[in-house]
Amino acid sequence: MKFKIDFSLDRRKLLAAIGAGAVSATTFPVFGQAAPLRKVVVIGGGMAGATVAKYLRLWSNQTVDVTIVEPSTSYVSNIMSNLVVTGQLQPSTLNYNWSKLTGSYGVKVVKGAVTSVVASGTGWSVNISGLATPLACDRVVVAPGISFDPVLDNVSQPLAVLHAWQAGPQTTQLRDLLAALPPTGTFVMSIPPAPYRCPPGPYERACVIADYLKRNKPGARIVVLDANPDVMAEPVNFKNAFSTLYGSNLTYLPGRKVKFITAGIAAFSGTVAVDVVGTGFTEAYAGDLLNIIPTQRAGAIAQTLGLCDATGFAPVNGVSFESTIKPGIHVIGDASKTALPKAGHVGNQGAKICADAILRLFANQQPYPTPTANSACFSPLSSTVASWLTAVYQYEQQVDLSWKYVARDQVSALTGATEAGAPSVQNFSKMSTWYKTLMTETFA
Ligand SMILES: Cc1cc2nc3c(=O)[nH]c(=O)nc-3n(C[C@H](O)[C@H](O)[C@H](O)COP(=O)(O)OP(=O)(O)OC[C@H]3O[C@@H](n4cnc5c(N)ncnc54)[C@H](O)[C@@H]3O)c2cc1C
């Protein structure tokens, strides 16, 4: 495999590359002679799991047996779900399934949730709820996404909070409660400490909800309580939107970590108490609708399998996404702990690096030593304009000799991600092309 970054790309070519959802100029070896038949079980058929399954089949010339185990009958995309919350998109635009992966690539799909994985000979035995016979395989790929930590210090179980951070029934529930917000009501949302799924996502939600309120309930307002010290992604465009577009109806408060909630009379209303980080003070904010996004960690099965460290995420070797705790098991997507952001586009890229590494390992080769991934994210800032954020992530050796993914601007090659110069209608239209391309790249 030859990953190549062309740092001389101009901005137009860059956007075309993002639209293609591609790792820049990539060619892959064909692993057609793998013998004996190798088997891989993928736990979770989301952004990362669906991609790794597809590319294991595609790049092995369909010689590796690949099974996705997934409890749901369809996948609901988180990406674009903020526009379902505001009623701009229909929920059906978020629905995907695995029929094309099965029909075009021969990926097998078993319905069920993985409950345990046990070492068996040189491979693994994967136990699935409701299935008497475990699945045997050579390697396991764990891609369960995230789970939510208890958010408050006065409860021991995850609260019944309305986060809508795992798209599905909560997405439409938040949409319906937003539509029912009193005309002069207050919408309070909280942002968890990083790392969390989709760094720009909460700020995007704050903007599109402020836009919705401006258009539909001009007397209502939104209060954003951020546990982080500052806006975590696209700071220029989001802060600009907070102070200009939404200067009159959005209050952004960094350094506010949710401490506890006192329930109100209406569903998901009440008062949120927050620690003002680093001061020892507590403040309280009353809301007619509370959208609390809890602290996150890897999906529950990654915890059960003992793949996570104290951060709650699973440390992996960046060249293969193989667990550094349990070799032979790979962890991809949001559940893994790398310097890559937790995003669907990145989950797709990491899954390809993992698929390539597994095929090389099956062919008794070493994983490619310096893989590259890219990240692109379009963020709607209203119902008509969007911004974007992008970076190339190069796996490279650091001065202390450790290895990690380092973000680089695709144009200047300087360290760090690049955000759009300004939000625009044109970006909003490109966002739909990017979304369709990424989802086709993953599920078709
Ligand atoms: C509001 C919002 C907006 C976002 N916008 C963007 C964006 O614009 N761009 C972007 O790149 N990313 C975005 N993201 C982030 C993106 O959705 C996630 O990073 C991505 O879905 C992670 O992929 P994943 O495969 O790790 O997890 P998921 O996509 O969540 O998939 C996990 C799958 O694992 C299954 N599973 C869980 N446990 C088990 C088990 N025990 N056995 C079998 N299967 C199991 C689940 O059912 C699920 O299907 C957004 C997220 C949110 C919440």
The ligand as an SDF file (V2000), in Angstrom:
LIG
                    3D

 53 58  0  0  0  0  0  0  0  0999 V2000
  -24.8830   14.7360   16.3820 C   0  0  0  0  0  0  0  0  0  0  0  0
  -23.6780   14.0760   15.7580 C   0  0  0  0  0  0  0  0  0  0  0  0
  -23.1540   14.5790   14.5840 C   0  0  0  0  0  0  0  0  0  0  0  0
  -22.0320   13.9810   14.0030 C   0  0  0  0  0  0  0  0  0  0  0  0
  -21.5410   14.5120   12.8470 N   0  0  0  0  0  0  0  0  0  0  0  0
  -20.4360   13.9780   12.2970 C   0  0  0  0  0  0  0  0  0  0  0  0
  -19.8920   14.5300   11.1030 C   0  0  0  0  0  0  0  0  0  0  0  0
  -20.3950   15.5120   10.5590 O   0  0  0  0  0  0  0  0  0  0  0  0
  -18.7840   13.9390   10.5710 N   0  0  0  0  0  0  0  0  0  0  0  0
  -18.2090   12.8530   11.1360 C   0  0  0  0  0  0  0  0  0  0  0  0
  -17.2120   12.3680   10.5850 O   0  0  0  0  0  0  0  0  0  0  0  0
  -18.6890   12.3070   12.2750 N   0  0  0  0  0  0  0  0  0  0  0  0
  -19.7820   12.8410   12.8730 C   0  0  0  0  0  0  0  0  0  0  0  0
  -20.2830   12.3010   14.0170 N   0  0  0  0  0  0  0  0  0  0  0  0
  -19.5540   11.2000   14.6920 C   0  0  0  0  0  0  0  0  0  0  0  0
  -19.8610    9.8230   14.1010 C   0  0  0  0  0  0  0  0  0  0  0  0
  -21.2290    9.5770   14.0760 O   0  0  0  0  0  0  0  0  0  0  0  0
  -19.1650    8.7430   14.9420 C   0  0  0  0  0  0  0  0  0  0  0  0
  -17.8240    9.1210   15.1340 O   0  0  0  0  0  0  0  0  0  0  0  0
  -19.2170    7.4010   14.2250 C   0  0  0  0  0  0  0  0  0  0  0  0
  -20.5450    6.9560   14.1300 O   0  0  0  0  0  0  0  0  0  0  0  0
  -18.3670    6.3680   14.9610 C   0  0  0  0  0  0  0  0  0  0  0  0
  -18.4180    5.1580   14.2700 O   0  0  0  0  0  0  0  0  0  0  0  0
  -18.3070    3.7730   15.0760 P   0  0  0  0  0  0  0  0  0  0  0  0
  -18.3680    2.7130   14.0520 O   0  0  0  0  0  0  0  0  0  0  0  0
  -17.1710    3.8200   16.0090 O   0  0  0  0  0  0  0  0  0  0  0  0
  -19.6160    3.7420   15.9960 O   0  0  0  0  0  0  0  0  0  0  0  0
  -21.2020    3.6640   15.5200 P   0  0  0  0  0  0  0  0  0  0  0  0
  -21.2930    4.3010   14.1920 O   0  0  0  0  0  0  0  0  0  0  0  0
  -21.9380    4.1840   16.6640 O   0  0  0  0  0  0  0  0  0  0  0  0
  -21.4170    2.1120   15.3540 O   0  0  0  0  0  0  0  0  0  0  0  0
  -21.3350    1.2200   16.4250 C   0  0  0  0  0  0  0  0  0  0  0  0
  -22.1700   -0.0270   16.1120 C   0  0  0  0  0  0  0  0  0  0  0  0
  -21.8210   -1.0580   17.0290 O   0  0  0  0  0  0  0  0  0  0  0  0
  -23.0020   -1.7710   17.4070 C   0  0  0  0  0  0  0  0  0  0  0  0
  -22.7310   -2.4670   18.6810 N   0  0  0  0  0  0  0  0  0  0  0  0
  -22.5740   -1.9200   19.9150 C   0  0  0  0  0  0  0  0  0  0  0  0
  -22.3620   -2.8910   20.8360 N   0  0  0  0  0  0  0  0  0  0  0  0
  -22.3780   -4.0810   20.1750 C   0  0  0  0  0  0  0  0  0  0  0  0
  -22.2210   -5.4470   20.5850 C   0  0  0  0  0  0  0  0  0  0  0  0
  -22.0320   -5.8130   21.8730 N   0  0  0  0  0  0  0  0  0  0  0  0
  -22.2930   -6.4270   19.6400 N   0  0  0  0  0  0  0  0  0  0  0  0
  -22.5030   -6.0960   18.3320 C   0  0  0  0  0  0  0  0  0  0  0  0
  -22.6570   -4.8140   17.8990 N   0  0  0  0  0  0  0  0  0  0  0  0
  -22.5950   -3.8160   18.8110 C   0  0  0  0  0  0  0  0  0  0  0  0
  -24.0540   -0.6570   17.4750 C   0  0  0  0  0  0  0  0  0  0  0  0
  -25.3790   -1.1880   17.3640 O   0  0  0  0  0  0  0  0  0  0  0  0
  -23.6630    0.2250   16.2780 C   0  0  0  0  0  0  0  0  0  0  0  0
  -24.3500   -0.1460   15.0930 O   0  0  0  0  0  0  0  0  0  0  0  0
  -21.4260   12.8580   14.6170 C   0  0  0  0  0  0  0  0  0  0  0  0
  -21.9530   12.3480   15.8120 C   0  0  0  0  0  0  0  0  0  0  0  0
  -23.0710   12.9440   16.3800 C   0  0  0  0  0  0  0  0  0  0  0  0
  -23.6380   12.3860   17.6560 C   0  0  0  0  0  0  0  0  0  0  0  0
  1  2  1  0
  2  3  1  0
  2 52  2  0
  3  4  2  0
  4  5  1  0
  4 50  1  0
  5  6  2  0
  6  7  1  0
  6 13  1  0
  7  8  2  0
  7  9  1  0
  9 10  1  0
 10 11  2  0
 10 12  1  0
 12 13  2  0
 13 14  1  0
 14 15  1  0
 14 50  1  0
 15 16  1  0
 16 17  1  0
 16 18  1  0
 18 19  1  0
 18 20  1  0
 20 21  1  0
 20 22  1  0
 22 23  1  0
 23 24  1  0
 24 25  2  0
 24 26  1  0
 24 27  1  0
 27 28  1  0
 28 29  2  0
 28 30  1  0
 28 31  1  0
 31 32  1  0
 32 33  1  0
 33 34  1  0
 33 48  1  0
 34 35  1  0
 35 36  1  0
 35 46  1  0
 36 37  1  0
 36 45  1  0
 37 38  2  0
 38 39  1  0
 39 40  1  0
 39 45  2  0
 40 41  1  0
 40 42  2  0
 42 43  1  0
 43 44  2  0
 44 45  1  0
 46 47  1  0
 46 48  1  0
 48 49  1  0
 50 51  2  0
 51 52  1  0
 52 53  1  0
M  END
$$$$
